[in-house]
Amino acid sequence: MTTIDLRTRYLGLELKNPLVAGASPMTGHIAQLKALEDAGVAAVVLPSLFEEQIEHDEMELARLRDFGAEGSPEATNYFPELTSYRTGPDAYLAQLEQAKRELSIPVIGSLNGVSSGGWVRYAKLFEQAGADAVELNIYYVATDALASAEAVEQRYLQLVQQVRAAIGIPLAVKIGPYFSALAQMALRLQQAGAHGLVLFNRFMQPDIDLESLQVRPGVELSTSAELLLPLRWIAILKGRVALSLAATTGVHTAHDVVKLLLAGADVTMLASALLRHGTAYPRQLLQQLGTWLEQNDYSSVEQLKGSMSQLHCPDPAQFERANYMKALMSYSSPT
Ligand SMILES: Cc1cc2nc3c(=O)[nH]c(=O)nc-3n(C[C@H](O)[C@H](O)[C@H](O)COP(=O)(O)O)c2cc1C
């Protein structure tokens, strides 16, 4: 068997293969992180630290501080080391440090938020804790009818600029697909300082429970069918922006990985697949990926990457409107 070179570059990091464990509860514990490393993943993204967690924590600290100041002088001694108080964000940083100590693959910290503010300084703290990169997950649902698309986009760009200014390590931005001009938005995110895009965040869709008439959060695992959306946009963006491209949503099989690499992804991220099949699953995927490459006469992942992007594929219109009409007309009813 010939040796296939699975290496890839993502955010300037040299990775041994294109499988990354994306942010999910599977990357939230050191034992699972080690198991993922043993199974061959090339990097891990920790679950997000949320803006709300940080702000809640800071409010709690301020409350304790005020309480101390208003009470007797001795009362302040009850809280001698408020700054070392072990809370959500502190625990996150400790976990990041531990992951860095115990793993040899790159560890990416994830920050999730939507507004510019003090919480952004956690990006710097991630860097100080040893993170190899920051993934900024902007999960924003634009419900305000008075906020224009431009205002919403500015919110993204400002946030990216702020985080970028705070850190020296690479920055990836995870976004959803709901932009009117996604290609231009990608370019503007690049100009704001992003080094990579993670496409796409999978927005949880709330459902209505007809029994209780309550709105239920809809956390369902994905299927491979959902990878077609990131596949199309990665194919379109590859070569048009100078950004690393990570695929997330719907990566379950080795064929899924191959397709996304052909479209132009630098890495593919696993979340639902790990939650469904466990931490050992990447080993199987890597074996199947190697076999596919060998059987199809590829000697490296680099050779495959982007060879079917819109700029390189034989029929670029397939990724555009022309394909819409053709696809509809080619549908034959099962009856
Ligand atoms: C239970 C669960 C928790 C998740 N937590 C995070 C998170 O903390 N931060 C984040 O950026 N994405 C989070 N995600 C999104 C995943 O990283 C991923 O982008 C999404 O699930 C699509 O990939 P998949 O099809 O492999 O599941 C979570 C997904 C699931 C299912």
The ligand as a Tripos MOL2 file, in Angstrom:
@<TRIPOS>MOLECULE
LIG
   31    33     1     0     0
SMALL
NO_CHARGES

@<TRIPOS>ATOM
      1 C1        -25.2220   19.3920   21.1530 C.3       1 LIG1
      2 C2        -24.4240   20.3520   20.3120 C.ar      1 LIG1
      3 C3        -23.6770   21.3570   20.9310 C.ar      1 LIG1
      4 C4        -22.9700   22.2760   20.1540 C.ar      1 LIG1
      5 N1        -22.2310   23.2480   20.7720 N.ar      1 LIG1
      6 C5        -21.5460   24.1510   20.0100 C.ar      1 LIG1
      7 C6        -20.7710   25.1620   20.6060 C.ar      1 LIG1
      8 O1        -20.6500   25.2520   21.8320 O.2       1 LIG1
      9 N2        -20.1490   26.0480   19.7960 N.ar      1 LIG1
     10 C7        -20.2270   25.9900   18.4390 C.ar      1 LIG1
     11 O2        -19.6200   26.8070   17.7460 O.2       1 LIG1
     12 N3        -20.9440   25.0200   17.8470 N.ar      1 LIG1
     13 C8        -21.6070   24.1240   18.5950 C.ar      1 LIG1
     14 N4        -22.3390   23.1430   17.9810 N.ar      1 LIG1
     15 C9        -22.4130   23.1370   16.5080 C.3       1 LIG1
     16 C10       -21.4090   22.1510   15.9180 C.3       1 LIG1
     17 O3        -20.0720   22.5520   16.1760 O.3       1 LIG1
     18 C11       -21.5850   22.0270   14.4030 C.3       1 LIG1
     19 O4        -21.2210   23.2460   13.7710 O.3       1 LIG1
     20 C12       -22.9960   21.7010   13.9800 C.3       1 LIG1
     21 O5        -23.5660   20.7280   14.8440 O.3       1 LIG1
     22 C13       -23.0230   21.1590   12.5680 C.3       1 LIG1
     23 O6        -22.1540   20.0620   12.4090 O.3       1 LIG1
     24 P1        -22.6520   18.5330   12.4400 P.3       1 LIG1
     25 O7        -23.5120   18.3280   11.2740 O.co2     1 LIG1
     26 O8        -21.3850   17.7210   12.3970 O.co2     1 LIG1
     27 O9        -23.3920   18.3370   13.7250 O.co2     1 LIG1
     28 C14       -23.0250   22.1990   18.7360 C.ar      1 LIG1
     29 C15       -23.7670   21.1770   18.1300 C.ar      1 LIG1
     30 C16       -24.4520   20.2530   18.8940 C.ar      1 LIG1
     31 C17       -25.2400   19.1620   18.1950 C.3       1 LIG1
@<TRIPOS>BOND
     1     1     2 1
     2     2     3 ar
     3     2    30 ar
     4     3     4 ar
     5     4     5 ar
     6     4    28 ar
     7     5     6 ar
     8     6     7 ar
     9     6    13 1
    10     7     8 2
    11     7     9 ar
    12     9    10 ar
    13    10    11 2
    14    10    12 ar
    15    12    13 ar
    16    13    14 ar
    17    14    15 1
    18    14    28 ar
    19    15    16 1
    20    16    17 1
    21    16    18 1
    22    18    19 1
    23    18    20 1
    24    20    21 1
    25    20    22 1
    26    22    23 1
    27    23    24 1
    28    24    25 2
    29    24    26 1
    30    24    27 1
    31    28    29 ar
    32    29    30 ar
    33    30    31 1
@<TRIPOS>SUBSTRUCTURE
     1 LIG1         1 GROUP 0 **** ****
